[in-house]
Amino acid sequence: GDMIFNEKITHLAAPERQGIFRILQEADVAYGNLEFSINDRPELQRPFYNFRAGKEFAWEVARTGINLVSMANNHALDFGPEGLRECLRNLDLVNIDHAGAGNTLAEAHALVTHEVQGQTTKFGLLSYMRYWTAKYRSKDPGAPSLATIDPAVILVARDGKVEAVEGPLESDVKAMEDDILLARRRAEVLMVSLHNHDVS
């Protein structure tokens, strides 16, 4: 599920909480959608809400048992490209695998694989975000980026009339399909995450 927290939670003693942590910690793969940034750059905050925790908090996320996260979401760039770059680096330091964001657009589209010690099954994750505007689309493919599926206006004929309807950008859908085809060759279990923020 979506993860937005910046206070330690693994010390909470309630039995139901400890039960959840135990399930996550014992799982081979414990996945979440990381919707906050882990960086030491509070001055880079862009929106009014502060979904951020410092570098050391990456260890707290690891202590919950989470070891695989999707990053293509509408909060990944709350602290700009530098905040994203630092967040990715901090996840790497605590061995939390991530997909959907990268230091380049190619990295954002890349498959991340997670191998479970003592098992031959290779898990893979691809992560994408669909938003109702193109505000998260990478303007520089060589800079920190997210894997996005952006909106496009298409013309549809209905009852003899032509009307404009919003749909996904065809080239983005094709890129996602190509990513999936390639990823299926490298992972026995493939997960594809789509963080959807469409307005209907």
Contacts in CASP RR format, 6 or more apart in sequence:
PFRMAT RR
TARGET T0000
AUTHOR 0000-0000-0000
METHOD contacts of the structure
MODEL  1
GDMIFNEKITHLAAPERQGIFRILQEADVAYGNLEFSINDRPELQRPFYN
FRAGKEFAWEVARTGINLVSMANNHALDFGPEGLRECLRNLDLVNIDHAG
AGNTLAEAHALVTHEVQGQTTKFGLLSYMRYWTAKYRSKDPGAPSLATID
PAVILVARDGKVEAVEGPLESDVKAMEDDILLARRRAEVLMVSLHNHDVS
1 31 0 8 1.000
1 32 0 8 1.000
1 33 0 8 1.000
2 32 0 8 1.000
2 33 0 8 1.000
2 35 0 8 1.000
2 73 0 8 1.000
3 32 0 8 1.000
3 33 0 8 1.000
3 34 0 8 1.000
3 35 0 8 1.000
3 36 0 8 1.000
3 61 0 8 1.000
3 66 0 8 1.000
3 69 0 8 1.000
4 35 0 8 1.000
4 36 0 8 1.000
4 51 0 8 1.000
4 75 0 8 1.000
5 36 0 8 1.000
5 53 0 8 1.000
6 36 0 8 1.000
6 50 0 8 1.000
6 51 0 8 1.000
6 52 0 8 1.000
6 53 0 8 1.000
6 57 0 8 1.000
8 60 0 8 1.000
9 17 0 8 1.000
9 60 0 8 1.000
9 64 0 8 1.000
10 21 0 8 1.000
10 60 0 8 1.000
10 63 0 8 1.000
10 64 0 8 1.000
12 18 0 8 1.000
21 64 0 8 1.000
21 65 0 8 1.000
24 30 0 8 1.000
24 64 0 8 1.000
24 65 0 8 1.000
24 66 0 8 1.000
25 64 0 8 1.000
25 65 0 8 1.000
27 65 0 8 1.000
28 116 0 8 1.000
28 119 0 8 1.000
28 123 0 8 1.000
29 67 0 8 1.000
29 68 0 8 1.000
29 114 0 8 1.000
29 116 0 8 1.000
29 123 0 8 1.000
30 64 0 8 1.000
30 65 0 8 1.000
30 66 0 8 1.000
30 67 0 8 1.000
30 68 0 8 1.000
31 66 0 8 1.000
31 68 0 8 1.000
31 69 0 8 1.000
31 70 0 8 1.000
31 125 0 8 1.000
31 191 0 8 1.000
32 66 0 8 1.000
32 68 0 8 1.000
32 69 0 8 1.000
32 70 0 8 1.000
33 69 0 8 1.000
33 70 0 8 1.000
33 73 0 8 1.000
33 193 0 8 1.000
33 195 0 8 1.000
34 61 0 8 1.000
34 69 0 8 1.000
34 70 0 8 1.000
34 71 0 8 1.000
34 73 0 8 1.000
34 76 0 8 1.000
34 87 0 8 1.000
34 91 0 8 1.000
34 98 0 8 1.000
35 51 0 8 1.000
35 73 0 8 1.000
35 74 0 8 1.000
35 75 0 8 1.000
35 76 0 8 1.000
36 51 0 8 1.000
36 52 0 8 1.000
36 53 0 8 1.000
36 75 0 8 1.000
36 78 0 8 1.000
37 51 0 8 1.000
37 52 0 8 1.000
37 53 0 8 1.000
37 75 0 8 1.000
37 76 0 8 1.000
37 78 0 8 1.000
37 79 0 8 1.000
37 83 0 8 1.000
37 84 0 8 1.000
37 86 0 8 1.000
37 87 0 8 1.000
38 52 0 8 1.000
38 53 0 8 1.000
38 54 0 8 1.000
38 55 0 8 1.000
38 57 0 8 1.000
38 58 0 8 1.000
38 61 0 8 1.000
38 86 0 8 1.000
38 87 0 8 1.000
38 90 0 8 1.000
38 91 0 8 1.000
39 52 0 8 1.000
39 54 0 8 1.000
39 55 0 8 1.000
39 79 0 8 1.000
39 82 0 8 1.000
39 83 0 8 1.000
39 86 0 8 1.000
39 87 0 8 1.000
39 90 0 8 1.000
40 54 0 8 1.000
40 55 0 8 1.000
40 86 0 8 1.000
41 79 0 8 1.000
41 82 0 8 1.000
41 83 0 8 1.000
41 86 0 8 1.000
42 50 0 8 1.000
42 52 0 8 1.000
44 79 0 8 1.000
44 80 0 8 1.000
44 82 0 8 1.000
44 83 0 8 1.000
45 52 0 8 1.000
45 78 0 8 1.000
45 79 0 8 1.000
46 77 0 8 1.000
46 78 0 8 1.000
46 79 0 8 1.000
46 80 0 8 1.000
47 78 0 8 1.000
49 78 0 8 1.000
51 75 0 8 1.000
51 78 0 8 1.000
52 78 0 8 1.000
52 79 0 8 1.000
53 60 0 8 1.000
54 90 0 8 1.000
55 86 0 8 1.000
55 90 0 8 1.000
58 90 0 8 1.000
58 91 0 8 1.000
58 93 0 8 1.000
58 94 0 8 1.000
58 96 0 8 1.000
59 94 0 8 1.000
61 94 0 8 1.000
61 96 0 8 1.000
62 94 0 8 1.000
62 95 0 8 1.000
62 96 0 8 1.000
66 96 0 8 1.000
67 95 0 8 1.000
67 96 0 8 1.000
67 97 0 8 1.000
67 114 0 8 1.000
68 96 0 8 1.000
68 97 0 8 1.000
68 98 0 8 1.000
68 112 0 8 1.000
68 114 0 8 1.000
68 123 0 8 1.000
68 125 0 8 1.000
69 91 0 8 1.000
69 96 0 8 1.000
69 97 0 8 1.000
69 98 0 8 1.000
69 99 0 8 1.000
70 98 0 8 1.000
70 99 0 8 1.000
70 100 0 8 1.000
70 125 0 8 1.000
70 127 0 8 1.000
70 193 0 8 1.000
70 195 0 8 1.000
71 87 0 8 1.000
71 88 0 8 1.000
71 98 0 8 1.000
71 99 0 8 1.000
71 100 0 8 1.000
71 101 0 8 1.000
71 102 0 8 1.000
71 108 0 8 1.000
71 127 0 8 1.000
71 146 0 8 1.000
72 99 0 8 1.000
72 100 0 8 1.000
72 101 0 8 1.000
72 108 0 8 1.000
72 127 0 8 1.000
72 128 0 8 1.000
72 129 0 8 1.000
72 146 0 8 1.000
72 147 0 8 1.000
72 148 0 8 1.000
72 193 0 8 1.000
72 195 0 8 1.000
73 129 0 8 1.000
73 146 0 8 1.000
73 195 0 8 1.000
74 129 0 8 1.000
74 131 0 8 1.000
74 136 0 8 1.000
74 195 0 8 1.000
74 197 0 8 1.000
76 84 0 8 1.000
76 87 0 8 1.000
76 101 0 8 1.000
76 146 0 8 1.000
77 84 0 8 1.000
77 136 0 8 1.000
77 144 0 8 1.000
77 146 0 8 1.000
79 86 0 8 1.000
79 87 0 8 1.000
80 144 0 8 1.000
81 143 0 8 1.000
81 144 0 8 1.000
82 144 0 8 1.000
83 144 0 8 1.000
84 101 0 8 1.000
84 102 0 8 1.000
84 144 0 8 1.000
85 103 0 8 1.000
85 144 0 8 1.000
88 98 0 8 1.000
88 101 0 8 1.000
88 102 0 8 1.000
88 103 0 8 1.000
88 144 0 8 1.000
91 97 0 8 1.000
91 98 0 8 1.000
97 112 0 8 1.000
97 113 0 8 1.000
97 114 0 8 1.000
97 125 0 8 1.000
98 112 0 8 1.000
99 110 0 8 1.000
99 111 0 8 1.000
99 112 0 8 1.000
99 124 0 8 1.000
99 125 0 8 1.000
99 126 0 8 1.000
99 127 0 8 1.000
99 147 0 8 1.000
99 193 0 8 1.000
100 108 0 8 1.000
100 109 0 8 1.000
100 126 0 8 1.000
100 127 0 8 1.000
100 128 0 8 1.000
100 129 0 8 1.000
100 146 0 8 1.000
100 147 0 8 1.000
101 107 0 8 1.000
101 108 0 8 1.000
101 127 0 8 1.000
101 144 0 8 1.000
101 145 0 8 1.000
101 146 0 8 1.000
101 147 0 8 1.000
102 108 0 8 1.000
102 110 0 8 1.000
102 144 0 8 1.000
102 145 0 8 1.000
102 146 0 8 1.000
103 142 0 8 1.000
103 143 0 8 1.000
103 144 0 8 1.000
104 141 0 8 1.000
104 142 0 8 1.000
104 143 0 8 1.000
104 144 0 8 1.000
104 145 0 8 1.000
105 138 0 8 1.000
105 141 0 8 1.000
105 142 0 8 1.000
105 145 0 8 1.000
105 147 0 8 1.000
106 141 0 8 1.000
107 145 0 8 1.000
108 138 0 8 1.000
108 145 0 8 1.000
108 146 0 8 1.000
108 147 0 8 1.000
109 126 0 8 1.000
109 147 0 8 1.000
109 175 0 8 1.000
109 179 0 8 1.000
111 124 0 8 1.000
111 125 0 8 1.000
111 126 0 8 1.000
111 179 0 8 1.000
111 182 0 8 1.000
111 183 0 8 1.000
111 186 0 8 1.000
111 187 0 8 1.000
111 190 0 8 1.000
112 124 0 8 1.000
112 125 0 8 1.000
112 126 0 8 1.000
113 122 0 8 1.000
113 123 0 8 1.000
113 124 0 8 1.000
113 125 0 8 1.000
113 186 0 8 1.000
113 187 0 8 1.000
114 122 0 8 1.000
114 123 0 8 1.000
114 124 0 8 1.000
114 125 0 8 1.000
115 122 0 8 1.000
115 123 0 8 1.000
116 123 0 8 1.000
121 188 0 8 1.000
121 189 0 8 1.000
122 186 0 8 1.000
122 187 0 8 1.000
122 188 0 8 1.000
122 189 0 8 1.000
123 187 0 8 1.000
123 188 0 8 1.000
123 189 0 8 1.000
123 190 0 8 1.000
123 191 0 8 1.000
124 183 0 8 1.000
124 186 0 8 1.000
124 187 0 8 1.000
124 189 0 8 1.000
124 190 0 8 1.000
124 191 0 8 1.000
125 190 0 8 1.000
125 191 0 8 1.000
125 192 0 8 1.000
125 193 0 8 1.000
126 147 0 8 1.000
126 176 0 8 1.000
126 179 0 8 1.000
126 180 0 8 1.000
126 183 0 8 1.000
126 190 0 8 1.000
126 191 0 8 1.000
126 192 0 8 1.000
126 193 0 8 1.000
127 147 0 8 1.000
127 192 0 8 1.000
127 193 0 8 1.000
127 195 0 8 1.000
128 147 0 8 1.000
128 148 0 8 1.000
128 149 0 8 1.000
128 176 0 8 1.000
128 192 0 8 1.000
128 193 0 8 1.000
128 194 0 8 1.000
128 195 0 8 1.000
129 136 0 8 1.000
129 146 0 8 1.000
129 147 0 8 1.000
129 148 0 8 1.000
129 149 0 8 1.000
129 194 0 8 1.000
129 195 0 8 1.000
129 196 0 8 1.000
129 197 0 8 1.000
130 148 0 8 1.000
130 149 0 8 1.000
130 150 0 8 1.000
130 151 0 8 1.000
130 168 0 8 1.000
130 194 0 8 1.000
130 195 0 8 1.000
130 196 0 8 1.000
130 197 0 8 1.000
130 198 0 8 1.000
131 148 0 8 1.000
131 150 0 8 1.000
131 151 0 8 1.000
131 197 0 8 1.000
131 198 0 8 1.000
132 151 0 8 1.000
132 166 0 8 1.000
132 197 0 8 1.000
132 198 0 8 1.000
132 199 0 8 1.000
133 151 0 8 1.000
134 148 0 8 1.000
134 150 0 8 1.000
134 151 0 8 1.000
136 146 0 8 1.000
136 148 0 8 1.000
137 148 0 8 1.000
137 150 0 8 1.000
138 145 0 8 1.000
138 146 0 8 1.000
138 148 0 8 1.000
147 176 0 8 1.000
147 179 0 8 1.000
148 172 0 8 1.000
149 168 0 8 1.000
149 169 0 8 1.000
149 172 0 8 1.000
149 173 0 8 1.000
149 176 0 8 1.000
149 194 0 8 1.000
150 168 0 8 1.000
150 169 0 8 1.000
150 172 0 8 1.000
151 166 0 8 1.000
151 167 0 8 1.000
151 168 0 8 1.000
151 169 0 8 1.000
151 198 0 8 1.000
152 166 0 8 1.000
152 167 0 8 1.000
152 168 0 8 1.000
152 169 0 8 1.000
152 170 0 8 1.000
153 164 0 8 1.000
153 165 0 8 1.000
153 166 0 8 1.000
153 167 0 8 1.000
154 164 0 8 1.000
154 165 0 8 1.000
154 166 0 8 1.000
154 167 0 8 1.000
155 162 0 8 1.000
155 163 0 8 1.000
155 164 0 8 1.000
155 165 0 8 1.000
156 162 0 8 1.000
156 163 0 8 1.000
156 164 0 8 1.000
156 165 0 8 1.000
180 190 0 8 1.000
180 192 0 8 1.000
183 190 0 8 1.000
184 190 0 8 1.000
END
